[in-house]
């Protein structure tokens, strides 16, 4: 399990299951796993998700304009990463 702190000081967990999801469902983005902490700590953009208590953090990963989207579920007792993947659009 990995642990991060976002720009507002919120502790966010990446469970082993979430990391396995990244490796299995988004293998092309595994190379960005070391950037998750940077995106959470200094996001370029933070947007609400349509789902309750879910927030999307975005950070640029290269000069092509590609963004890393880190989706976080915030509950009263814990915040955890739902998924991580690259995209060219923040939405």
C-alpha positions in Angstrom: 0.0 0.0 0.0 1.2 3.5 -0.9 0.4 6.6 1.0 0.3 10.2 -0.3 -0.6 13.7 0.9 -2.5 16.0 -1.4 -2.1 19.8 -1.7 -4.6 20.4 1.1 -2.9 18.0 3.5 -5.4 15.1 3.0 -3.8 11.7 3.4 -4.7 9.5 0.5 -4.1 5.8 0.2 -3.4 3.7 -2.9 -4.3 0.1 -2.0 -2.6 -2.9 -3.4 -5.9 -3.6 -5.3 -5.8 -0.1 -6.9 -2.2 -0.6 -7.9 -3.1 -4.0 -9.4 -6.0 -2.3 -11.3 -3.6 0.2 -12.7 -1.2 -2.5 -13.8 -3.9 -4.7 -15.3 -6.4 -2.2 -16.8 -4.0 0.6 -17.7 -0.6 -1.0 -18.4 0.4 1.8 -20.7 0.3 4.1 -17.7 2.3 2.1 -15.2 5.3 4.2 -16.0 3.5 7.2 -14.5 3.0 5.6 -11.1 5.9 7.5 -9.6 4.1 10.8 -10.6 1.0 10.1 -8.6 2.4 11.9 -5.5 3.4 14.9 -7.6 -0.1 15.1 -9.1 -1.8 14.9 -5.7 0.6 17.4 -4.1 0.7 19.9 -6.9 -2.2 19.3 -9.3 -2.7 21.4 -12.4 -6.4 21.0 -12.0 -8.9 19.5 -9.5 -12.4 18.8 -10.7 -15.4 17.1 -9.0 -16.5 13.8 -10.3 -20.2 13.1 -11.0 -20.1 10.4 -8.3 -20.6 11.6 -4.7 -17.4 12.2 -2.7 -15.1 11.6 -5.7 -12.6 14.1 -6.9 -10.3 14.1 -10.0 -6.8 15.4 -9.8 -4.9 16.2 -13.0 -1.2 16.8 -13.7 0.8 17.2 -16.8 3.1 14.3 -17.4 5.0 15.3 -20.6 5.3 18.1 -23.1 2.7 16.5 -25.4 -0.1 17.8 -23.2 -0.9 14.4 -21.8 -2.4 14.5 -18.3 -2.4 12.0 -15.5 -5.9 11.7 -13.9 -5.9 10.5 -10.3 -9.4 9.7 -9.2 -9.9 9.8 -5.4 -12.8 8.7 -3.2 -13.1 10.8 -0.1 -14.9 9.2 2.9 -15.0 10.6 6.4 -12.5 8.1 7.8 -10.2 7.6 4.7 -9.5 8.8 1.2 -8.2 6.4 -1.4 -7.3 6.2 -5.0 -9.9 4.6 -7.2 -8.0 4.6 -10.5 -5.1 6.3 -12.3 -4.8 6.8 -16.1 -3.5 9.2 -18.7 -5.7 11.4 -20.9 -5.5 14.4 -23.1 -8.6 16.0 -21.8 -9.6 17.1 -18.3 -13.3 16.5 -17.8 
